[in-house]
Amino acid sequence: MTKASDCIFCNLDALDIIAENEMAIAVTDKFPVKPLHTLIIPKRHSDNIFETTPDEREAMHHLAMTCIETLKSTDNRIEGVNFGSNIGAVAGQKIFHTHLHLIPRRRGDLDPPPARHDD
């Protein structure tokens, strides 16, 4: 469990926000598994998606929909996405602030490698 005061996703001023709405932000993943890999993050600190409110989940979903349309207009080879979250250290979660991965996929892609994180 990460305290909000120690959380890199809670310091909004330090993030390169590419899109946002009232309750969520989108940033480009610093360690992308595919080009244009994007993270959708609620503004309020929570450790995982199951600790978010229905309104936060809806805001994240709407922001993801906006982002995928923007990504597809940036790269017309995008035909699909991986969209999800790692919850808990044993599942590969590295940053304990809720975030959803939006990973654009193109025909011919190999399976994405495991997530990585450098402290």
C-alpha positions as CSV (number, residue, x, y, z in Angstrom):
1,M,0.0,0.0,0.0
2,T,1.3,3.4,-1.0
3,K,0.5,6.6,0.8
4,A,-0.7,9.4,-1.5
5,S,2.1,11.6,-0.2
6,D,4.7,9.0,-1.6
7,C,2.8,8.2,-4.8
8,I,4.3,9.3,-8.2
9,F,0.8,9.3,-9.8
10,C,-0.5,11.7,-7.1
11,N,2.0,14.4,-8.1
12,L,0.0,15.7,-11.1
13,D,2.4,18.6,-11.7
14,A,5.3,16.1,-12.4
15,L,3.3,14.1,-14.9
16,D,3.1,14.7,-18.7
17,I,-0.7,14.6,-18.9
18,I,-1.9,14.0,-22.5
19,A,-5.7,14.1,-21.8
20,E,-7.9,14.5,-18.7
21,N,-11.4,14.9,-17.5
22,E,-12.8,15.8,-14.1
23,M,-11.8,12.6,-12.3
24,A,-9.0,11.0,-14.4
25,I,-5.9,11.7,-16.4
26,A,-4.0,9.9,-19.3
27,V,-0.3,9.8,-19.6
28,T,2.1,8.0,-21.9
29,D,3.7,5.0,-20.2
30,K,7.4,5.7,-19.4
31,F,8.2,2.0,-20.1
32,P,5.8,1.2,-23.0
33,V,5.4,-2.4,-24.1
34,K,4.1,-1.1,-27.5
35,P,4.3,2.3,-29.1
36,L,1.7,4.8,-27.8
37,H,1.1,2.7,-24.6
38,T,-1.0,4.9,-22.4
39,L,-2.0,4.8,-18.8
40,I,-5.5,5.9,-17.5
41,I,-5.2,7.1,-13.9
42,P,-7.9,8.4,-11.5
43,K,-6.9,11.7,-9.9
44,R,-7.9,10.5,-6.4
45,H,-5.4,8.0,-4.8
46,S,-6.5,4.4,-4.6
47,D,-4.4,1.3,-4.7
48,N,-6.4,-0.6,-7.3
49,I,-9.5,-0.5,-9.5
50,F,-11.6,-2.2,-6.9
51,E,-11.0,0.7,-4.5
52,T,-12.4,3.3,-7.0
53,T,-15.9,4.7,-7.1
54,P,-18.4,4.0,-9.9
55,D,-18.0,7.6,-11.0
56,E,-14.2,7.2,-11.1
57,R,-14.5,4.0,-13.2
58,E,-16.9,5.7,-15.6
59,A,-14.6,8.7,-15.9
60,M,-11.6,6.4,-16.6
61,H,-13.6,4.4,-19.2
62,H,-14.7,7.6,-21.0
63,L,-11.1,8.9,-21.0
64,A,-9.9,5.6,-22.4
65,M,-12.4,5.8,-25.2
66,T,-11.3,9.3,-26.1
67,C,-7.6,8.2,-26.0
68,I,-8.0,5.2,-28.2
69,E,-9.8,7.3,-30.9
70,T,-6.9,9.8,-30.7
71,L,-4.3,7.0,-30.9
72,K,-6.1,5.5,-33.9
73,S,-6.0,8.9,-35.6
74,T,-2.3,9.1,-34.8
75,D,-1.5,5.6,-36.1
76,N,-4.0,4.0,-38.5
77,R,-2.3,0.6,-38.1
78,I,-3.9,0.3,-34.7
79,E,-6.5,-2.5,-35.0
80,G,-7.1,-3.4,-31.3
81,V,-6.0,-2.7,-27.8
82,N,-5.1,-4.5,-24.6
83,F,-7.0,-2.8,-21.8
84,G,-6.6,-3.8,-18.2
85,S,-4.9,-3.6,-14.9
86,N,-2.4,-5.6,-12.8
87,I,-3.7,-5.8,-9.2
88,G,-1.3,-6.8,-6.5
89,A,2.4,-7.4,-6.6
90,V,2.0,-11.1,-7.5
91,A,0.0,-9.9,-10.6
92,G,2.8,-7.6,-11.7
93,Q,1.5,-4.3,-10.2
94,K,4.5,-2.0,-9.7
95,I,2.9,1.3,-8.8
96,F,0.2,1.1,-6.2
97,H,-2.1,3.8,-7.5
98,T,-4.9,2.6,-9.7
99,H,-4.1,2.7,-13.3
100,L,-5.4,1.0,-16.5
101,H,-3.1,0.1,-19.3
102,L,-4.3,1.0,-22.8
103,I,-1.9,-0.8,-25.2
104,P,-2.5,-0.3,-28.9
105,R,-2.1,-3.4,-31.0
106,R,-1.2,-3.7,-34.6
107,R,-1.4,-6.7,-37.0
108,G,1.8,-8.7,-36.6
109,D,2.5,-7.6,-33.0
110,L,4.1,-10.2,-30.8
111,D,2.6,-10.7,-27.3
112,P,3.5,-7.8,-25.1
113,P,6.4,-8.5,-22.6
114,P,5.8,-8.2,-18.9
115,A,5.6,-4.7,-17.4
116,R,8.8,-3.2,-16.0
117,H,9.5,-0.4,-13.6
118,D,12.7,1.4,-12.6
119,D,12.7,3.2,-9.3
